[in-house]
């Protein structure tokens, strides 16, 4: 028997996120196969928070660049 068959939904959700972070499509698909609706929502929540965190970093970097690139009025 495979170990994956005995994993809790939370562990499977974390496996999806790990596979996503590692760019491992096979691991993501395998972990998603065993998720119920609650586990899927947990995965989506984690991924959305990750995307929002990346967006915030990019937005902060762009804001810093824009502050320094503002032309002076003559």
N, C-alpha and C positions, 0 to 999 in steps of 0.2 A: 504494500500500500504506500501511496505517496504521502509525504508529510503535509503537503498543501491541502489535502482533504480534511485534515484535522485543525486547520487554522480558524481562529475566531474572525468574525467580520472586520474587526478593527485591525487585526494583523494583515488581513488581505488588503484593506484600504491603504495601509502603510506600504505594503508591497507594490501597489499600483504607483504610489508617489515615488518610491525608490526607483522603480523601473522607468518612470517618466524622467526623473532627474538623471538617470544613467543612460537615457536614450535607448532603452532596451524594450523594443516593441513586444517581443515574445513574452517577457516577464509581465508587462502591463496586461496583455490579453489573457494570460493564464490567471493572473490575480483577479481581473474583472469577471472572469467566468464564474467565480464562486461568490460574488458579492450579492447581497440582497439590496433592497431599495435604500435601507438606512446606511449601509456601507457605501453605496454609490454616492449618497448625499455627502457623506463624510469626505470622500475622495474629492468631489467637486468643491467642497468648502476649502479643503487644504490647497488645492490647485489654484482656486480663485485668490486666496490670500497670498500665495506665492507670486502670482501674476501682479496683484496689486502692489506688493512690496517692490517688485522689479520696476513697475511703472513709477512708483514714488521716487525711487533712486534716480531714474532717468529724468523725471520731471525736475528734481532738485538740481541735478547736474546742468540741465538746460537753463534753469532759472539763474544759476550762478553765471553761466556764459552770457546770458542776455543782460545781466546787470553790468557786466564789464564791457559789453559791446554797444552800449547805448551811446549814440553820437551826441556830442555836445552841440548845443545850439549856438550859432554865431550871430 
